[in-house]
Amino acid sequence: MTLFFNELGCTGRWTTGEIDGKAFVKGNPNVSKAVEDMKRAHKVKLTRDGRVTPPMDPLEYGHICAYYEHFIFEQDHVSPRIFSQFAAMMTATFLLMRFDEVTKI
């Protein structure tokens, strides 16, 4: 829906109002405070219920370092699952960084 409204030229924050008795709307309805609040409340509820982990940005090295220090550093036994997750995070990060270097996005 966001792409649909963007193609119609409805970009930016959604606002509605009235000027001289005429109603107006501006922006993209998917970019509104109500939608942001609903998504945030939904994620908080899922996290509180223990159904998902809080999201994190995969490009932040601090998260990868914290993962390494908590699960791998100075551990005598590291499960293959944890090691695979760490390797996947590192690989994905480096691939994304290289893609950014090449495309200059």
Order of alpha helices (4+ residues) and beta strands (2+ residues): alpha-beta-beta-alpha-alpha-alpha
